[in-house]
Amino acid sequence: MVTDDLNHLYAMTNFGHHDSNQDGVYDITSNRVAMYRINLITKAGNFIVASDRTVLAFQDASGCIASRDKGDAPESYGEVGHRNRDVRLQGIPDLIMGTAWDPDLYPFYTADATGDDVTGSDDEDGVTLPTDMLVGASNDIDVVVTGGSGHINIFMDLDNNGTFMNNPGEHVVQDFPVTAGSQYNSCFLTNRDQQWA
């Protein structure tokens, strides 16, 4: 068992079947070791990840880890994340994007940036992009914030090179102030061919 520095306990099973999407049906039925996260204040628990092992063949361990929500974009974009805080010890975070709290043990890098969506809770409900992002026009991005107030920054890989580091124009929203609730942020995308010519 391991705890994070807030209020979660992480426990591993020694084989068993698992309901990974919490719909009441075992969808992992091949006797796998798995990890679960339990909120010690709200008592809510959820499946995190299954191993390819069927039995724990190592010694018990204990410790404390930092509670962080990590990214799931391809690794070329770098590791991102933010610390979770629960100063009032209510079992809910003080400030997050979206409404679901899903601390991660490590980044779930995937080519389509869905690794965190399918591991633990799907907490990817903080930002809604328009169906089409138009260059040379204003684009409304819906942002949902739970908790207090803060600032967001939005990056877009406009030249599709797998990084944000070489083109400053890909930092499309800088330090936009947000408060609890839903708000729209207007994002104007410049023509990248003119900007980086």
C-alpha positions in Angstrom: 0.0 0.0 0.0 1.1 3.5 -0.7 -0.5 6.9 0.2 -0.1 10.2 -1.6 0.6 13.5 0.2 -3.1 14.3 0.3 -5.8 11.8 1.1 -5.5 8.8 -1.3 -4.5 5.2 -0.5 -3.3 3.0 -3.4 -3.8 -0.7 -2.9 -2.8 -3.7 -5.1 -4.7 -6.9 -5.4 -3.1 -10.3 -5.4 -4.8 -11.7 -8.6 -8.5 -11.5 -9.3 -11.1 -10.2 -11.8 -11.6 -6.5 -12.2 -14.3 -4.0 -13.3 -12.0 -1.4 -14.9 -14.8 1.0 -16.1 -17.0 0.5 -13.0 -20.1 -0.6 -14.9 -20.8 -3.6 -12.7 -19.3 -6.1 -15.1 -15.9 -7.7 -14.8 -14.1 -6.8 -18.1 -10.7 -8.1 -16.9 -11.3 -11.8 -16.2 -7.8 -13.2 -16.5 -6.7 -13.1 -12.9 -4.5 -10.0 -12.9 -2.7 -8.0 -10.2 -4.3 -4.6 -10.3 -4.1 -1.2 -8.5 -7.0 0.7 -6.9 -7.1 4.2 -5.5 -9.3 5.0 -2.4 -10.2 8.5 -1.3 -9.8 8.2 2.5 -12.2 11.1 3.1 -15.1 10.4 0.7 -14.5 6.6 0.7 -14.8 6.5 -3.1 -12.6 4.0 -4.8 -11.7 3.3 -8.4 -9.7 1.0 -10.6 -6.3 2.5 -11.8 -4.4 -0.1 -13.9 -3.9 -3.9 -14.3 -0.6 -5.6 -14.5 0.4 -8.4 -16.8 1.2 -10.4 -13.7 -1.2 -12.9 -12.1 0.4 -13.0 -8.6 2.4 -10.5 -6.5 5.8 -12.2 -6.4 7.6 -9.5 -4.4 7.6 -8.1 -0.9 5.0 -5.7 0.4 5.9 -2.0 0.2 4.8 1.2 1.7 5.5 4.8 1.1 4.2 8.3 0.2 4.0 9.8 -3.2 3.1 13.3 -4.5 -0.5 13.7 -5.7 -0.2 14.9 -9.3 -2.4 14.9 -12.3 -0.1 14.1 -15.2 -0.5 14.4 -19.0 -1.1 11.8 -21.6 0.1 13.5 -24.8 2.9 11.8 -26.8 6.2 11.9 -24.8 7.8 14.3 -27.4 5.8 17.1 -25.8 7.4 16.6 -22.4 6.1 15.7 -19.0 3.4 18.0 -17.7 1.2 17.9 -14.7 0.1 19.8 -11.6 0.1 19.2 -7.9 -3.2 18.5 -6.3 -4.1 20.3 -3.1 -6.8 19.7 -0.6 -6.0 22.2 2.2 -9.4 21.9 3.8 -9.2 18.1 3.8 -12.7 17.7 2.2 -11.7 14.9 -0.2 -12.0 17.3 -3.2 -9.2 19.3 -4.8 -8.9 23.1 -4.2 -8.4 23.9 -7.9 -8.6 21.7 -11.0 -9.7 22.0 -14.6 -12.9 20.0 -15.0 -14.9 18.2 -12.3 -13.2 14.8 -11.9 -10.2 14.4 -9.7 -7.8 11.7 -11.0 -4.3 11.8 -9.6 -1.8 9.8 -11.6 1.2 7.7 -10.6 3.0 8.3 -13.9 2.3 9.9 -17.3 0.2 7.7 -19.6 1.8 8.8 -22.9 -0.3 7.8 -26.0 -0.2 8.9 -29.6 -3.9 10.1 -29.4 -3.6 11.6 -25.9 -6.2 9.3 -24.4 -4.0 7.2 -22.0 -5.2 9.1 -18.9 -8.9 8.9 -20.2 -8.9 5.1 -20.0 -6.8 4.7 -16.8 -8.5 5.4 -13.4 -11.2 8.0 -13.8 -11.8 9.9 -17.1 -11.0 13.4 -15.9 -10.6 15.0 -19.3 -13.7 17.2 -19.0 -12.0 20.5 -18.3 -11.6 21.9 -21.8 -14.0 21.6 -24.8 -12.6 22.6 -28.2 -14.7 23.7 -31.1 -15.3 21.1 -33.8 -13.1 23.2 -36.2 -10.2 25.4 -35.1 -9.9 28.2 -37.7 -6.6 30.0 -38.5 -7.0 33.8 -38.8 -10.2 33.7 -36.8 -11.4 33.8 -33.2 -12.1 30.3 -31.7 -14.1 29.9 -28.5 -12.6 27.3 -26.0 -14.9 26.3 -23.1 -13.0 25.9 -19.9 -14.6 24.3 -16.7 -12.8 25.0 -13.4 -13.6 23.4 -10.0 -12.5 25.0 -6.8 -11.0 28.5 -6.7 -9.4 30.7 -9.3 -6.2 30.7 -11.2 -4.7 31.0 -14.7 -4.5 28.6 -17.7 -2.1 28.4 -20.6 -3.0 26.6 -23.8 -0.5 25.2 -26.3 -1.3 23.8 -29.8 1.1 22.0 -32.1 0.2 24.1 -35.2 3.1 22.7 -37.3 2.5 19.1 -36.1 6.2 18.5 -35.3 5.6 16.9 -31.9 6.8 19.8 -29.7 5.8 23.2 -28.5 9.3 24.4 -27.8 10.5 25.8 -31.2 7.5 27.9 -32.1 6.5 30.6 -29.6 3.2 31.1 -31.5 2.0 27.7 -30.3 1.5 29.1 -26.8 -1.9 30.4 -28.0 -3.3 31.4 -24.6 -1.1 32.9 -21.9 -2.1 33.3 -18.3 -5.8 33.6 -19.0 -7.6 34.2 -15.6 -10.3 31.7 -14.7 -12.6 31.2 -11.7 -14.8 28.4 -10.6 -17.5 27.4 -13.1 -17.6 27.4 -16.9 -16.1 30.2 -19.0 -15.2 30.8 -22.6 -11.8 31.9 -23.7 -11.4 33.4 -27.2 -8.3 32.1 -28.9 -7.0 33.7 -32.1 -4.8 31.5 -34.3 -2.3 33.3 -36.5 -1.2 31.9 -39.9 1.8 29.8 -38.9 3.4 30.2 -42.4 3.5 34.0 -41.9 4.6 33.8 -38.3 7.5 31.4 -38.7 8.6 32.3 -42.2 
